[in-house]
Amino acid sequence: MGETLRTDTVVVGLGAMGSQALWHLARRGVPTVGVEQFVPGHDRGSSHGESRIIRTAYVEGAEYVPFVRAAWERWADLEQASGQELLLRTGALMAGAPDSGAVSGALTAASHHALEHEHLSPEQAQARFPHHRFAPGEEAVVEQEGGVLLPEAAIGAAVRLAGEAGARVLTEAPVTRIVPDPEQPTVWMGGTEIRARRVVVAAGSWTTRLLPQLPDLGIRVERRVLGWFPITGAPEPHTGGQVFARDEADGTLWFGFPSLDGRTVKIGVHSEAPGARFPGAQWGEPVDPDTGPRAPDTADGARLGLLAARLDGVATTPERMSACMYTMTPDEDFLIGHRAELPGLVLAGGFSGHGFKFASAVGAALADLAEHGRTDLPIDMFDPQRQ
Ligand SMILES: Cc1cc2nc3c(=O)[nH]c(=O)nc-3n(C[C@H](O)[C@H](O)[C@H](O)COP(=O)(O)OP(=O)(O)OC[C@H]3O[C@@H](n4cnc5c(N)ncnc54)[C@H](O)[C@@H]3O)c2cc1C
């Protein structure tokens, strides 16, 4: 016979979103159990690889700005409560042609929300950022409200604080089934069941597998690869620089970080226009989350190397690479809230490769939804019922 546990709220999945939800629930005194199939901070989901960008003049849509502001506040709370530095404030640079998403999107968000920023001409941009090789005509938008989040440390801090606040944390405990119910949803781990009042499902790339009750929402799990490129020139511009997002003329949106180790610069591709694909490196390649993304290979290194060549004083062969999963929705907006097919459950998924920076606010919103069924945080645009 298996065991039966009882609690108020279960959080399934302790990655970026679930770890934050667990902490917010626990610090409010809500009896909570967090369940993770691996060990929090692992490298088999979407939240590993040392660093994540946070920026405010949101290229993906001005309507995200209030939520990212809510996230900044809550990252500061987590830093204070944990006594750890989890966010390095570096500023952010967005560059590309004047009509590119990176430049026009950042300017739209900045003007709608009166965000402090600078808009640099091609000449100003090149003079100010000599370690970037801009194509002729490329402009830049610079903001101070940008930085680097440390994902493994942030997840570890949230889970630790949740435990200290009374949450029970079950690790290496795969959830095999979730039974929705408006009064008492149940989470099964093999023969063990947890009966609760609410279940928060933050299962990342495993969301649709774990919730067969969901209709086809068009969610796709895709492979992405990060590369660390050795600095060959003077380290300073790369160690002291900003996070950046650059839009290439061929439709490639890529991103990078100031060097955290003083030796390498990390870059990755966020999205590509179909015609821009480099032979062999299939950035939209579908992934089965249980087997995980294919290991990085030389074609991935060569593709990233073409982008590393757009930086000055950086080698074009990576020292190392890491593969990761994006969980994409059709509109690339998140799914946070309730679905009619899932009574008693709160869903957080489909973070479409740009969710980490919001995790602190997502966690607070999930705690509100689990506790009260509603939140004052600006998440209407993420209603899972829209799909
Ligand atoms: C390469 C890469 C670069 C990125 N860069 C940025 C960036 O710069 N800025 C940014 O904001 N975002 C970025 N993102 C996106 C961001 O990292 C993700 O949106 C975010 O981490 C998703 O968090 P999650 O909690 O939904 O998923 P995850 O962190 O993967 O968490 C899901 C968790 O659920 C667990 N789980 C699943 N099924 C079960 C089960 N059956 N039982 C128990 N546990 C289960 C998993 O093991 C996992 O720990 C990037 C993503 C990638 C891959």
The ligand as an SDF file (V2000), in Angstrom:
LIG
                    3D

 53 58  0  0  0  0  0  0  0  0999 V2000
   19.0300   28.3320  -23.5910 C   0  0  0  0  0  0  0  0  0  0  0  0
   18.0000   29.1610  -22.9050 C   0  0  0  0  0  0  0  0  0  0  0  0
   18.2340   30.5150  -22.7020 C   0  0  0  0  0  0  0  0  0  0  0  0
   17.2640   31.3060  -22.0880 C   0  0  0  0  0  0  0  0  0  0  0  0
   17.5240   32.6230  -21.8440 N   0  0  0  0  0  0  0  0  0  0  0  0
   16.6260   33.3710  -21.1650 C   0  0  0  0  0  0  0  0  0  0  0  0
   16.9380   34.6900  -20.7690 C   0  0  0  0  0  0  0  0  0  0  0  0
   18.0430   35.1770  -21.0230 O   0  0  0  0  0  0  0  0  0  0  0  0
   16.0150   35.3950  -20.0810 N   0  0  0  0  0  0  0  0  0  0  0  0
   14.8030   34.8680  -19.7440 C   0  0  0  0  0  0  0  0  0  0  0  0
   13.9960   35.5700  -19.1350 O   0  0  0  0  0  0  0  0  0  0  0  0
   14.4760   33.6030  -20.0830 N   0  0  0  0  0  0  0  0  0  0  0  0
   15.3670   32.8410  -20.7710 C   0  0  0  0  0  0  0  0  0  0  0  0
   15.0940   31.5450  -21.0820 N   0  0  0  0  0  0  0  0  0  0  0  0
   13.7830   31.0060  -20.7500 C   0  0  0  0  0  0  0  0  0  0  0  0
   13.6490   30.5890  -19.3030 C   0  0  0  0  0  0  0  0  0  0  0  0
   14.8530   30.0240  -18.8440 O   0  0  0  0  0  0  0  0  0  0  0  0
   12.4740   29.6280  -19.1960 C   0  0  0  0  0  0  0  0  0  0  0  0
   11.3130   30.2830  -19.7090 O   0  0  0  0  0  0  0  0  0  0  0  0
   12.2170   29.2160  -17.7650 C   0  0  0  0  0  0  0  0  0  0  0  0
   13.4010   28.7510  -17.1780 O   0  0  0  0  0  0  0  0  0  0  0  0
   11.1440   28.1330  -17.7240 C   0  0  0  0  0  0  0  0  0  0  0  0
   10.9320   27.7580  -16.3830 O   0  0  0  0  0  0  0  0  0  0  0  0
    9.9230   26.5940  -15.9970 P   0  0  0  0  0  0  0  0  0  0  0  0
    9.8250   26.6080  -14.5190 O   0  0  0  0  0  0  0  0  0  0  0  0
    8.6760   26.7110  -16.8260 O   0  0  0  0  0  0  0  0  0  0  0  0
   10.6520   25.2560  -16.5150 O   0  0  0  0  0  0  0  0  0  0  0  0
   11.8220   24.4420  -15.7890 P   0  0  0  0  0  0  0  0  0  0  0  0
   12.7460   25.3680  -15.1110 O   0  0  0  0  0  0  0  0  0  0  0  0
   12.3470   23.4730  -16.7650 O   0  0  0  0  0  0  0  0  0  0  0  0
   11.0680   23.6770  -14.6210 O   0  0  0  0  0  0  0  0  0  0  0  0
   10.1560   22.6320  -14.7960 C   0  0  0  0  0  0  0  0  0  0  0  0
   10.4400   21.6530  -13.6860 C   0  0  0  0  0  0  0  0  0  0  0  0
    9.4040   20.6980  -13.6070 O   0  0  0  0  0  0  0  0  0  0  0  0
    9.9950   19.4570  -13.2850 C   0  0  0  0  0  0  0  0  0  0  0  0
    9.0640   18.3940  -13.6570 N   0  0  0  0  0  0  0  0  0  0  0  0
    8.5530   18.1630  -14.8840 C   0  0  0  0  0  0  0  0  0  0  0  0
    7.7580   17.0690  -14.8810 N   0  0  0  0  0  0  0  0  0  0  0  0
    7.7580   16.6170  -13.5990 C   0  0  0  0  0  0  0  0  0  0  0  0
    7.1310   15.5100  -12.9720 C   0  0  0  0  0  0  0  0  0  0  0  0
    6.3780   14.6320  -13.6440 N   0  0  0  0  0  0  0  0  0  0  0  0
    7.3320   15.3210  -11.6380 N   0  0  0  0  0  0  0  0  0  0  0  0
    8.1110   16.1950  -10.9190 C   0  0  0  0  0  0  0  0  0  0  0  0
    8.7640   17.2440  -11.5010 N   0  0  0  0  0  0  0  0  0  0  0  0
    8.5730   17.4600  -12.8090 C   0  0  0  0  0  0  0  0  0  0  0  0
   11.2590   19.4720  -14.1260 C   0  0  0  0  0  0  0  0  0  0  0  0
   12.2020   18.5030  -13.7210 O   0  0  0  0  0  0  0  0  0  0  0  0
   11.7330   20.8860  -13.9350 C   0  0  0  0  0  0  0  0  0  0  0  0
   12.5920   21.0080  -12.8170 O   0  0  0  0  0  0  0  0  0  0  0  0
   16.0390   30.7380  -21.6940 C   0  0  0  0  0  0  0  0  0  0  0  0
   15.8180   29.3610  -21.8830 C   0  0  0  0  0  0  0  0  0  0  0  0
   16.7920   28.5790  -22.4640 C   0  0  0  0  0  0  0  0  0  0  0  0
   16.5260   27.1150  -22.6270 C   0  0  0  0  0  0  0  0  0  0  0  0
  1  2  1  0
  2  3  1  0
  2 52  2  0
  3  4  2  0
  4  5  1  0
  4 50  1  0
  5  6  2  0
  6  7  1  0
  6 13  1  0
  7  8  2  0
  7  9  1  0
  9 10  1  0
 10 11  2  0
 10 12  1  0
 12 13  2  0
 13 14  1  0
 14 15  1  0
 14 50  1  0
 15 16  1  0
 16 17  1  0
 16 18  1  0
 18 19  1  0
 18 20  1  0
 20 21  1  0
 20 22  1  0
 22 23  1  0
 23 24  1  0
 24 25  2  0
 24 26  1  0
 24 27  1  0
 27 28  1  0
 28 29  2  0
 28 30  1  0
 28 31  1  0
 31 32  1  0
 32 33  1  0
 33 34  1  0
 33 48  1  0
 34 35  1  0
 35 36  1  0
 35 46  1  0
 36 37  1  0
 36 45  1  0
 37 38  2  0
 38 39  1  0
 39 40  1  0
 39 45  2  0
 40 41  1  0
 40 42  2  0
 42 43  1  0
 43 44  2  0
 44 45  1  0
 46 47  1  0
 46 48  1  0
 48 49  1  0
 50 51  2  0
 51 52  1  0
 52 53  1  0
M  END
$$$$
